[in-house]
């Protein structure tokens, strides 16, 4: 992809934590929890690296530069070089992780000229516990530091570079459709650079807004400038890497990029992240988990990003709660994670370290390379082997569905509540076995974008406004349009119907009710930086505080479950589909997901059981309106069975089956 030729099945990566600098970073980040310090020392041992290779990983992401001053960064770089050498001997390529948003404010970096500032002039802090400060991207010294370390990593054995969490200065939190806390940097250099930008563009100069607001035109102008600074810096770093080694991979790790307005929050433009680098890795707290609150899974975010991608490979680094509280997933769940990403045409980036030993342990540092987790490695090896042997089913194939739901990066930036609408619609239809195809709203006019689509759903009027410059009535001709909320004028003439958006209301937990009330909003706003408790970067786990208030503020929310009135949407879509010839009907539990791809005249159905490690029912049926012939490929021992001239095809994925139906198109 992006000139590298990299495909999802060719990128089987482990995210490894190791080295003395990484140990310091983790100890500071997750203080005062206990850390298994020796685990960070032997992460690169030959036996550990061999264990990764036996699990069929062909890439490993390993820390190279973590924002530590020169006096103490050398040992981490030596650790990286040793790991890369061991990995190369085992057939694994190493990608250097370069922290791009924060630095350790001590020793040679104590008075660094790139310190980001809050509106009151204080340092914008990433972590109080570790005295990690946020960096100012206007500082050429900081950008040069990133460029130098990124290119140096290639000489130390890296075959690519990942820029970890690009964030320019402070990041606010979201409360409803409002922002709280500081955004960006207010240092003298930033104020001068922003003023010069306004003067050069012919605008009347104004100060960087002290309080961010998505409804403030001045903040929108500042956000666009801030993101432009980040994009330019990433461009120059990527250019330096590619100049040093044209074959090197370049990627960004972008937390929550599908679920949060990352441009005004972090200064990272999704349009850049999904078009320029080889890989965009979304880091998200939605590892496959099933509990009282619902079913967590990553495919909706992956598919939304793929709808917006311009050739960049999408990868997913998912975990339930953030590194510190996790234990290694059961072997079946680990395999299902890989299968679910692959069914979307994406790569799962598997976190290999920073786990707890067991749920009751407070000791962080165990790894899937530990002898006790051989079954996890075996499961990963088997599923990777299955995907590799059947890679041909993805070649020249594209996802299809009768129902499309519009996703809009502009709508996310304008109103974060759009995210809740989009994902609740997606979850509802996916879990009621009406497969959906996310389409980026501004691209519905692209050739073939709506091919095979019969029903289009707009999660909010903002999604259609993103495509208002297109002849929507013609594009939707012969299709049914369902609008959540009022039908915009831009689709007058289309066969459109409206459903009341209140159907998406959900039962609120005690903390969610608190966060939506006046007192709760005031508390969250105060905690987000105005009282300087966090000093600019309000992620609760970095301050040693409970996560629930911030989970409820939407800034770290991981779950958009089907709403209590989900049947309103289900009935509207089902009735709309009755206007078209009958097609395949899926009979399946909510946790077994089906995605169809079109390959020539054939249909490829990817079927993944997210909960194959449980004793829940695991059989599904595909009911076709006419007899079909099919090939069923099972991840269990990679066996193949054939079905001839039948109207029903059955599957029992443990966790993954692929059904190829010939001559459906």
C-alpha positions as CSV (number, residue, x, y, z in Angstrom):
1,X,0.0,0.0,0.0
2,X,1.0,3.6,-0.6
3,X,3.8,2.4,-2.8
4,X,5.0,-0.3,-0.4
5,X,2.9,-3.1,-1.8
6,X,2.0,-4.1,1.8
7,X,-1.2,-6.0,2.2
8,X,-3.0,-6.9,5.5
9,X,-2.1,-10.5,5.3
10,X,1.5,-9.6,4.9
11,X,1.6,-7.6,8.0
12,X,1.5,-9.9,11.1
13,X,2.8,-7.7,13.8
14,X,3.5,-8.0,17.6
15,X,3.7,-4.9,19.8
16,X,6.6,-5.6,22.1
17,X,7.6,-3.6,25.2
18,X,11.2,-3.9,26.2
19,X,14.4,-2.0,27.2
20,X,15.4,0.2,30.1
21,X,13.8,3.3,28.6
22,X,10.5,1.5,28.1
23,X,10.7,0.3,31.7
24,X,11.1,3.8,33.0
25,X,8.3,5.0,30.7
26,X,5.9,2.3,31.9
27,X,6.8,2.8,35.6
28,X,6.1,6.5,35.3
29,X,2.9,6.1,33.3
30,X,1.3,3.5,35.6
31,X,2.7,4.5,39.0
32,X,2.2,3.3,41.7
33,X,1.4,-0.2,40.3
34,X,4.0,-2.9,40.6
35,X,6.1,-3.6,37.5
36,X,7.9,-6.8,36.6
37,X,11.2,-5.1,35.8
38,X,13.2,-8.2,34.6
39,X,10.5,-8.7,31.9
40,X,11.7,-5.6,30.1
41,X,15.3,-6.7,30.2
42,X,14.8,-10.1,28.5
43,X,12.1,-9.1,26.0
44,X,14.8,-9.3,23.2
45,X,16.3,-12.7,24.3
46,X,16.7,-15.0,21.4
47,X,14.3,-17.5,23.0
48,X,11.6,-14.8,23.3
49,X,12.1,-13.7,19.7
50,X,11.9,-17.2,18.5
51,X,8.6,-17.6,20.3
52,X,7.3,-14.7,18.3
53,X,8.5,-16.2,15.1
54,X,6.8,-19.5,16.0
55,X,3.5,-17.6,16.4
56,X,3.9,-16.6,12.7
57,X,4.6,-12.9,13.4
58,X,6.7,-11.4,10.7
59,X,6.9,-7.8,12.2
60,X,7.6,-6.5,15.7
61,X,7.1,-3.0,16.9
62,X,9.7,-2.1,19.5
63,X,10.4,1.2,21.3
64,X,13.4,3.2,20.0
65,X,12.9,6.8,21.1
66,X,10.6,7.5,24.1
67,X,11.3,11.2,24.5
68,X,14.1,10.7,27.0
69,X,17.2,13.0,27.0
70,X,20.4,11.9,25.3
71,X,22.0,11.1,28.7
72,X,19.6,8.2,29.2
73,X,18.2,7.3,25.8
74,X,21.3,5.3,24.6
75,X,20.5,2.2,26.6
76,X,17.1,2.0,25.1
77,X,18.5,2.4,21.6
78,X,21.1,-0.4,22.3
79,X,18.2,-2.6,23.5
80,X,16.4,-1.9,20.2
81,X,19.5,-2.8,18.1
82,X,19.9,-6.0,20.0
83,X,16.3,-6.9,19.5
84,X,16.3,-6.1,15.8
85,X,19.4,-8.3,15.4
86,X,17.7,-11.2,17.1
87,X,14.5,-10.6,15.2
88,X,16.2,-10.5,11.8
89,X,17.9,-13.9,12.6
90,X,14.4,-15.3,13.3
91,X,12.9,-13.8,10.1
92,X,11.1,-10.9,11.8
93,X,11.4,-7.3,10.7
94,X,11.5,-4.7,13.4
95,X,9.6,-1.4,13.3
96,X,10.9,1.4,15.5
97,X,8.4,3.1,17.8
98,X,9.1,6.9,18.1
99,X,7.1,8.8,20.7
100,X,6.1,12.0,19.1
101,X,4.0,14.0,21.6
102,X,5.8,14.0,24.9
103,X,9.2,14.0,26.5
104,X,10.9,13.4,29.9
105,X,11.4,16.9,31.4
106,X,14.7,16.3,33.1
107,X,18.5,16.4,32.5
108,X,19.3,17.7,29.0
109,X,15.5,18.1,28.2
110,X,14.7,20.0,31.5
111,X,14.7,23.4,29.8
112,X,14.0,22.1,26.3
113,X,12.8,24.9,23.9
114,X,9.9,22.7,22.7
115,X,7.8,22.8,25.9
116,X,4.1,23.1,25.2
117,X,2.3,25.6,27.4
118,X,-1.2,26.0,28.8
119,X,-3.0,29.3,28.4
120,X,-1.8,30.3,31.9
121,X,1.8,29.8,30.8
122,X,2.4,26.6,32.8
123,X,3.8,23.5,31.2
124,X,1.3,21.2,29.5
125,X,1.9,17.8,31.2
126,X,1.4,14.3,29.8
127,X,1.9,12.6,33.1
128,X,2.3,14.2,36.5
129,X,3.7,11.0,38.0
130,X,6.6,10.9,35.6
131,X,7.1,14.6,34.9
132,X,6.5,13.9,31.2
133,X,5.6,17.1,29.4
134,X,3.8,17.6,26.1
135,X,5.8,19.0,23.1
136,X,5.3,22.0,20.9
137,X,5.4,21.1,17.2
138,X,6.1,24.6,16.1
139,X,9.6,24.0,17.6
140,X,11.9,23.0,14.7
141,X,14.3,21.6,17.4
142,X,11.6,19.1,18.4
143,X,10.7,18.1,14.8
144,X,14.4,17.7,14.1
145,X,14.7,15.5,17.2
146,X,12.0,13.3,15.7
147,X,13.5,13.2,12.3
148,X,17.0,12.3,13.6
149,X,15.7,9.5,15.8
150,X,13.5,8.1,13.1
151,X,16.3,7.9,10.6
152,X,18.8,6.7,13.2
153,X,16.5,3.8,13.9
154,X,17.0,2.5,10.4
155,X,20.8,2.3,11.0
156,X,20.0,0.3,14.2
157,X,18.2,-2.3,12.2
158,X,14.7,-1.0,11.7
159,X,12.8,-1.7,8.6
160,X,10.3,1.0,9.3
161,X,9.1,3.7,11.8
162,X,5.9,4.2,13.7
163,X,5.2,7.7,15.1
164,X,3.4,7.0,18.3
165,X,0.3,9.2,19.0
166,X,1.0,12.5,17.2
167,X,-0.5,15.2,19.5
168,X,0.4,18.9,19.3
169,X,0.3,20.2,22.9
170,X,-2.7,19.8,25.1
171,X,-5.7,17.6,24.3
172,X,-9.2,18.4,25.7
173,X,-11.9,16.0,26.6
174,X,-15.4,15.6,25.1
175,X,-18.5,16.1,27.1
176,X,-21.5,15.7,24.8
177,X,-20.7,17.9,21.8
178,X,-18.6,20.3,23.9
179,X,-14.9,20.3,24.7
180,X,-13.3,21.0,28.2
181,X,-9.7,21.8,29.0
182,X,-7.0,23.3,26.9
183,X,-6.2,22.5,23.3
184,X,-2.8,22.9,21.6
185,X,0.0,25.1,22.7
186,X,0.1,28.7,23.9
187,X,3.8,29.3,24.1
188,X,5.2,32.5,22.6
189,X,6.5,30.8,19.5
190,X,3.0,29.3,18.8
191,X,1.3,32.6,19.4
192,X,3.7,34.4,17.0
193,X,3.5,31.6,14.3
194,X,-0.3,31.6,14.4
195,X,-0.4,35.4,14.2
196,X,1.9,35.2,11.1
197,X,-0.3,32.6,9.5
198,X,-3.4,34.8,9.9
199,X,-1.6,37.8,8.5
200,X,-0.3,35.9,5.5
201,X,-3.8,34.5,4.8
202,X,-5.2,38.0,4.9
203,X,-7.2,37.4,8.1
204,X,-7.4,39.8,11.1
205,X,-5.1,38.4,13.8
206,X,-6.6,37.0,17.0
207,X,-5.2,35.1,19.9
208,X,-5.2,31.3,20.2
209,X,-8.5,30.5,21.9
210,X,-7.9,29.8,25.6
211,X,-11.0,27.6,25.7
212,X,-11.8,25.2,22.8
213,X,-15.2,25.1,21.3
214,X,-16.4,23.2,18.2
215,X,-18.9,26.0,17.6
216,X,-16.2,28.7,17.7
217,X,-15.1,29.8,14.2
218,X,-11.8,31.0,15.7
219,X,-11.1,27.7,17.3
220,X,-11.8,26.0,14.0
221,X,-9.3,28.2,12.2
222,X,-6.7,27.5,14.9
223,X,-7.4,23.7,14.8
224,X,-6.9,23.6,11.0
225,X,-3.6,25.5,11.4
226,X,-2.5,23.3,14.2
227,X,-3.2,20.1,12.2
228,X,-1.4,21.6,9.2
229,X,1.7,22.1,11.4
230,X,1.5,18.4,12.5
231,X,0.9,17.2,8.9
232,X,3.9,19.2,7.6
233,X,6.2,17.8,10.4
234,X,5.1,14.2,9.7
235,X,5.6,14.8,6.0
236,X,9.2,15.9,6.6
237,X,9.9,13.0,9.0
238,X,8.4,10.5,6.5
239,X,10.5,12.1,3.7
240,X,13.6,11.7,5.8
241,X,12.9,8.1,6.5
242,X,12.1,7.3,2.8
243,X,15.2,9.1,1.7
244,X,17.3,7.1,4.0
245,X,15.6,3.8,2.9
246,X,13.0,4.0,0.1
247,X,11.7,0.5,1.2
248,X,11.2,1.5,4.8
249,X,7.6,1.5,6.1
250,X,6.2,4.6,7.8
251,X,3.1,4.6,10.0
252,X,1.3,6.4,12.7
253,X,-0.4,5.1,15.9
254,X,-3.6,7.1,16.2
255,X,-5.6,6.4,19.3
256,X,-9.4,6.4,18.8
257,X,-9.1,8.0,15.3
258,X,-12.4,6.5,14.1
259,X,-14.3,7.4,17.3
260,X,-13.0,10.9,18.2
261,X,-12.5,14.2,16.4
262,X,-8.7,13.8,16.3
263,X,-8.1,17.0,14.4
264,X,-9.4,19.5,17.0
265,X,-8.5,17.2,19.9
266,X,-4.9,16.2,19.0
267,X,-4.0,18.1,15.9
268,X,-3.8,15.0,13.8
269,X,-5.8,15.2,10.5
270,X,-7.5,11.9,9.7
271,X,-7.3,12.8,6.0
272,X,-3.5,12.8,6.3
273,X,-3.3,9.7,8.5
274,X,-5.4,7.7,6.0
275,X,-3.6,8.8,2.8
276,X,0.0,9.5,3.4
277,X,1.7,6.8,5.6
278,X,1.9,3.1,4.7
279,X,0.0,2.1,7.8
280,X,-2.4,3.8,10.1
281,X,-2.8,1.9,13.4
282,X,-5.9,2.7,15.4
283,X,-5.4,2.2,19.1
284,X,-8.7,1.5,20.7
285,X,-10.2,0.0,23.9
286,X,-12.5,-2.4,22.2
287,X,-10.9,-5.8,22.2
288,X,-13.4,-8.6,21.9
289,X,-15.2,-8.6,25.3
290,X,-18.6,-9.7,26.3
291,X,-20.2,-8.6,29.6
292,X,-23.1,-7.0,31.3
293,X,-22.6,-3.8,29.3
294,X,-22.6,-5.5,26.0
295,X,-20.4,-6.8,23.3
296,X,-17.1,-5.0,22.5
297,X,-15.5,-5.5,19.1
298,X,-13.3,-3.5,16.8
299,X,-14.6,-4.1,13.3
300,X,-16.9,-1.1,13.1
301,X,-14.0,1.3,13.7
302,X,-11.8,-0.6,11.3
303,X,-14.4,-0.5,8.5
304,X,-15.1,3.2,9.1
305,X,-11.5,4.0,8.6
306,X,-11.2,1.8,5.5
307,X,-14.1,3.7,4.0
308,X,-11.9,6.9,4.4
309,X,-8.6,5.4,3.4
310,X,-6.8,6.5,0.3
311,X,-4.5,3.4,0.1
312,X,-3.1,3.4,3.6
313,X,-3.3,0.0,5.3
314,X,-5.5,0.1,8.4
315,X,-4.2,-1.9,11.4
316,X,-5.9,-2.3,14.8
317,X,-4.2,-2.4,18.3
318,X,-7.1,-3.2,20.6
319,X,-7.3,-4.1,24.3
320,X,-10.1,-4.0,26.9
321,X,-9.1,-1.3,29.3
322,X,-5.7,0.0,28.5
323,X,-2.4,-1.8,29.0
324,X,-2.1,-1.9,32.8
325,X,-5.3,-3.9,33.8
326,X,-5.2,-6.5,31.1
327,X,-4.2,-10.2,31.1
328,X,-3.4,-12.2,28.0
329,X,-6.6,-13.1,26.2
330,X,-7.7,-16.8,26.0
331,X,-6.2,-18.5,22.9
332,X,-9.6,-18.7,21.1
333,X,-10.2,-15.0,21.8
334,X,-6.8,-14.0,20.5
335,X,-7.4,-16.0,17.3
336,X,-10.8,-14.4,16.9
337,X,-9.3,-10.9,17.2
338,X,-7.0,-11.7,14.2
339,X,-9.9,-13.3,12.3
340,X,-12.2,-10.3,12.8
341,X,-9.7,-7.8,11.5
342,X,-8.8,-10.1,8.6
343,X,-12.5,-10.4,7.7
344,X,-12.5,-6.6,7.3
345,X,-9.3,-6.7,5.2
346,X,-7.2,-5.2,8.0
347,X,-4.3,-6.3,10.2
348,X,-4.5,-6.9,13.9
349,X,-1.5,-5.6,15.8
350,X,-1.2,-8.0,18.7
351,X,0.1,-6.5,22.0
352,X,2.7,-9.0,23.2
353,X,3.6,-7.5,26.6
354,X,2.7,-5.3,29.5
355,X,0.1,-7.7,30.8
356,X,-0.8,-8.8,34.3
357,X,0.1,-12.4,35.3
358,X,-3.6,-13.1,36.2
359,X,-6.7,-11.0,37.1
360,X,-5.9,-10.8,40.8
361,X,-2.2,-9.8,40.2
362,X,-0.9,-6.3,40.5
363,X,2.3,-7.3,38.8
364,X,2.6,-5.8,35.3
365,X,5.1,-7.2,32.8
366,X,4.3,-10.6,31.6
367,X,4.3,-11.4,27.9
368,X,2.7,-13.9,25.5
369,X,6.3,-15.1,24.9
370,X,6.3,-16.5,28.5
371,X,6.2,-20.3,28.5
372,X,2.9,-20.3,30.3
373,X,1.2,-18.8,27.2
374,X,2.3,-21.3,24.6
375,X,-1.3,-22.1,23.8
376,X,-1.9,-18.4,22.8
377,X,1.1,-18.5,20.5
378,X,-0.1,-21.8,18.9
379,X,-3.6,-20.3,18.3
380,X,-2.1,-17.2,16.7
381,X,0.2,-19.3,14.5
382,X,-2.8,-21.4,13.4
383,X,-5.0,-18.5,12.4
384,X,-2.2,-16.7,10.7
385,X,-1.4,-19.9,8.8
386,X,-5.0,-20.2,7.7
387,X,-5.2,-16.6,6.4
388,X,-1.9,-17.0,4.6
389,X,-3.0,-20.2,2.9
390,X,-6.3,-18.6,1.8
391,X,-5.0,-15.1,0.8
392,X,-6.3,-15.6,-2.7
393,X,-9.9,-15.1,-1.6
394,X,-9.0,-11.4,-0.8
395,X,-7.2,-10.8,-4.1
396,X,-9.3,-8.5,-6.4
397,X,-12.1,-8.6,-4.0
398,X,-14.1,-5.8,-2.4
399,X,-16.7,-5.6,0.5
400,X,-20.3,-5.4,-0.5
401,X,-23.7,-5.1,1.2
402,X,-27.3,-4.2,0.4
403,X,-27.3,-1.6,3.2
404,X,-24.8,1.2,3.5
405,X,-24.4,3.6,6.4
406,X,-22.7,7.0,5.8
407,X,-19.6,7.9,7.8
408,X,-18.2,11.5,7.7
409,X,-14.9,12.8,9.1
410,X,-16.3,16.3,8.9
411,X,-19.4,15.3,10.9
412,X,-17.2,13.8,13.6
413,X,-15.2,17.0,13.8
414,X,-18.3,19.2,14.0
415,X,-20.3,17.1,16.5
416,X,-18.8,14.1,18.3
417,X,-22.3,12.8,19.0
418,X,-22.3,11.8,15.3
419,X,-20.0,9.0,16.4
420,X,-22.6,7.6,18.8
421,X,-25.2,7.7,16.1
422,X,-23.1,6.0,13.5
423,X,-21.8,3.2,15.7
424,X,-25.1,2.5,17.4
425,X,-26.6,2.0,13.9
426,X,-23.7,-0.1,12.8
427,X,-23.9,-2.3,16.0
428,X,-27.7,-2.7,15.8
429,X,-27.7,-3.9,12.2
430,X,-24.5,-6.1,12.6
431,X,-25.9,-7.8,15.6
432,X,-29.3,-8.4,14.0
433,X,-27.6,-9.9,11.0
434,X,-28.2,-7.2,8.4
435,X,-24.6,-6.6,7.1
436,X,-23.7,-3.0,6.5
437,X,-21.2,-1.3,4.4
438,X,-19.7,2.0,5.7
439,X,-19.2,4.6,3.0
440,X,-17.4,7.9,3.5
441,X,-20.1,10.5,2.7
442,X,-18.0,12.7,0.5
443,X,-17.1,9.7,-1.7
444,X,-20.5,8.4,-2.5
445,X,-20.1,9.9,-6.0
446,X,-17.0,7.8,-6.7
447,X,-17.4,5.2,-9.4
448,X,-18.9,2.0,-8.0
449,X,-19.3,3.4,-4.4
450,X,-23.0,2.5,-4.3
451,X,-22.8,-0.6,-6.5
452,X,-25.1,-3.2,-5.1
453,X,-26.4,-0.9,-2.4
454,X,-30.2,-0.8,-2.0
455,X,-30.7,1.1,1.2
456,X,-28.6,4.0,2.4
457,X,-28.7,5.2,6.1
458,X,-27.7,8.7,7.2
459,X,-26.9,8.7,10.9
460,X,-27.5,12.5,11.1
461,X,-28.2,15.4,8.7
462,X,-24.5,16.3,9.0
463,X,-23.5,13.2,7.0
464,X,-25.5,14.2,4.0
465,X,-24.3,17.8,4.3
466,X,-20.7,16.5,3.7
467,X,-21.9,15.3,0.2
468,X,-24.2,18.3,-0.5
469,X,-22.2,19.3,-3.5
470,X,-23.1,16.1,-5.3
471,X,-26.3,15.3,-7.3
472,X,-27.7,13.2,-4.5
473,X,-31.1,12.7,-6.0
474,X,-29.5,11.0,-9.0
475,X,-27.0,9.0,-6.9
476,X,-29.9,7.6,-4.8
477,X,-32.1,6.9,-7.8
478,X,-33.5,3.4,-7.4
479,X,-32.4,3.2,-3.7
480,X,-34.1,3.9,-0.4
481,X,-32.7,6.5,1.9
482,X,-33.3,6.4,5.6
483,X,-32.5,9.6,7.6
484,X,-32.0,9.7,11.3
485,X,-33.5,13.1,11.9
486,X,-34.9,15.6,9.5
487,X,-34.5,15.0,5.8
488,X,-32.1,17.6,4.4
489,X,-33.0,19.7,1.4
490,X,-30.0,18.4,-0.5
491,X,-31.8,15.0,-1.0
492,X,-35.1,16.4,-2.2
493,X,-36.4,14.2,-4.9
494,X,-34.8,11.0,-3.4
495,X,-37.0,8.2,-2.1
496,X,-36.3,9.2,1.5
497,X,-37.9,8.4,4.9
498,X,-37.2,9.8,8.3
499,X,-36.9,8.1,11.7
500,X,-36.9,9.9,15.0
501,X,-33.2,10.0,16.3
502,X,-34.4,9.5,19.9
503,X,-34.6,5.8,19.0
504,X,-30.9,5.7,19.8
505,X,-31.3,6.6,23.4
506,X,-29.7,4.1,25.7
507,X,-30.0,3.2,29.4
508,X,-27.4,5.3,31.3
509,X,-25.2,4.0,34.0
510,X,-24.9,6.0,37.3
511,X,-21.7,7.6,36.1
512,X,-23.1,8.4,32.7
513,X,-26.0,10.1,34.3
514,X,-23.6,12.0,36.4
515,X,-21.5,13.1,33.5
516,X,-24.5,14.4,31.6
517,X,-25.9,16.4,34.5
518,X,-24.9,20.0,35.2
519,X,-22.8,19.1,38.3
520,X,-21.1,16.2,36.5
521,X,-20.2,18.4,33.5
522,X,-18.8,21.1,35.8
523,X,-16.7,18.4,37.6
524,X,-15.4,16.9,34.4
525,X,-14.6,20.3,33.0
526,X,-12.7,21.2,36.2
527,X,-10.8,17.9,36.3
528,X,-9.9,18.3,32.6
529,X,-7.3,21.0,33.2
530,X,-8.9,24.2,34.4
531,X,-7.8,23.2,38.0
532,X,-4.4,22.1,36.6
533,X,-4.9,18.6,38.0
534,X,-3.9,17.1,34.7
535,X,-2.2,20.1,33.2
536,X,-3.3,19.5,29.7
537,X,-3.7,15.8,29.0
538,X,-6.7,14.5,30.9
539,X,-6.4,10.7,30.6
540,X,-7.2,9.4,34.1
541,X,-4.9,6.4,34.0
542,X,-2.0,8.8,33.6
543,X,-2.9,10.5,36.8
544,X,-3.5,7.4,38.9
545,X,-7.3,8.1,39.2
546,X,-10.3,5.9,38.4
547,X,-11.2,5.8,34.8
548,X,-15.0,5.9,35.0
549,X,-15.7,9.6,34.9
550,X,-13.6,9.9,31.7
551,X,-15.1,6.8,30.2
552,X,-18.4,8.5,30.5
553,X,-17.2,11.8,29.0
554,X,-16.8,10.1,25.6
555,X,-13.1,10.8,25.4
556,X,-12.3,7.2,26.3
557,X,-15.7,5.5,25.7
558,X,-15.4,2.2,24.0
559,X,-18.9,0.9,23.7
560,X,-21.8,2.1,21.5
561,X,-24.3,-0.7,22.1
562,X,-27.6,-1.1,20.2
563,X,-30.1,1.3,21.7
564,X,-33.1,0.1,23.7
565,X,-35.4,0.9,20.8
566,X,-33.2,-0.9,18.3
567,X,-36.2,-2.5,16.7
568,X,-37.4,0.8,15.2
569,X,-34.3,0.9,13.0
570,X,-34.4,-2.8,12.3
571,X,-38.0,-2.6,11.1
572,X,-37.3,0.4,9.0
573,X,-34.4,-1.2,7.2
574,X,-36.2,-4.6,6.9
575,X,-39.3,-2.9,5.3
576,X,-37.1,-0.9,3.0
577,X,-35.4,-4.0,1.7
578,X,-38.8,-5.6,0.9
579,X,-39.0,-3.3,-2.1
580,X,-36.1,-5.2,-3.7
581,X,-35.7,-8.8,-4.9
582,X,-34.9,-11.2,-2.0
583,X,-31.3,-12.0,-1.2
584,X,-29.4,-14.1,1.3
585,X,-30.8,-14.2,4.8
586,X,-28.5,-14.8,7.8
587,X,-29.7,-16.8,10.8
588,X,-27.1,-16.4,13.5
589,X,-26.4,-15.2,17.0
590,X,-25.4,-11.6,17.5
591,X,-21.7,-12.5,18.2
592,X,-21.1,-14.3,15.0
593,X,-20.4,-11.7,12.3
594,X,-20.8,-12.1,8.6
595,X,-19.2,-9.9,6.0
596,X,-19.6,-10.4,2.2
597,X,-16.9,-9.6,-0.4
598,X,-17.4,-9.6,-4.1
599,X,-14.7,-11.3,-6.2
600,X,-15.6,-11.4,-9.9
601,X,-18.9,-13.3,-10.1
602,X,-18.4,-15.0,-6.7
603,X,-19.4,-14.0,-3.2
604,X,-17.0,-14.6,-0.4
605,X,-18.6,-14.7,3.0
606,X,-16.3,-14.1,5.9
607,X,-17.8,-15.6,9.1
608,X,-16.2,-15.0,12.5
609,X,-17.3,-16.2,15.9
610,X,-16.2,-13.5,18.3
611,X,-16.9,-15.7,21.3
612,X,-15.7,-19.1,20.2
613,X,-14.1,-19.7,23.6
614,X,-17.5,-19.9,25.2
615,X,-20.2,-22.6,25.2
616,X,-22.7,-20.4,23.4
617,X,-24.4,-21.7,20.3
618,X,-22.0,-21.5,17.3
619,X,-23.9,-22.6,14.2
620,X,-25.3,-20.2,11.6
621,X,-27.2,-20.6,8.4
622,X,-27.1,-18.7,5.1
623,X,-30.5,-18.9,3.4
624,X,-30.4,-18.2,-0.3
625,X,-33.4,-17.5,-2.5
626,X,-32.2,-19.9,-5.2
627,X,-29.9,-23.1,-4.9
628,X,-26.2,-22.3,-4.8
629,X,-22.9,-24.2,-4.8
630,X,-20.3,-23.3,-2.3
631,X,-16.9,-24.1,-0.9
632,X,-16.6,-23.9,2.9
633,X,-13.1,-23.3,4.2
634,X,-12.7,-23.9,7.9
635,X,-9.9,-22.4,10.1
636,X,-10.1,-25.6,12.2
637,X,-7.3,-27.6,10.6
638,X,-7.8,-25.6,7.3
639,X,-10.3,-28.2,6.1
640,X,-12.6,-27.7,3.0
641,X,-16.1,-29.0,2.4
642,X,-18.3,-28.5,-0.6
643,X,-22.0,-27.8,-0.9
644,X,-23.9,-28.4,-4.2
645,X,-27.3,-27.1,-5.3
646,X,-28.6,-26.2,-1.9
647,X,-30.6,-23.1,-0.7
648,X,-29.1,-23.3,2.8
649,X,-25.4,-23.3,3.6
650,X,-24.4,-23.9,7.3
651,X,-21.3,-22.8,9.1
652,X,-19.8,-23.4,12.5
653,X,-16.9,-21.0,12.8
654,X,-14.3,-21.8,15.5
655,X,-13.4,-19.0,15.1
656,X,-13.3,-18.4,11.3
657,X,-14.9,-19.8,8.2
658,X,-14.9,-18.6,4.6
659,X,-17.7,-19.5,2.3
660,X,-17.2,-19.0,-1.4
661,X,-20.4,-19.0,-3.4
662,X,-19.9,-19.2,-7.2
663,X,-21.8,-17.3,-9.8
664,X,-23.8,-15.0,-7.5
665,X,-23.2,-12.0,-9.7
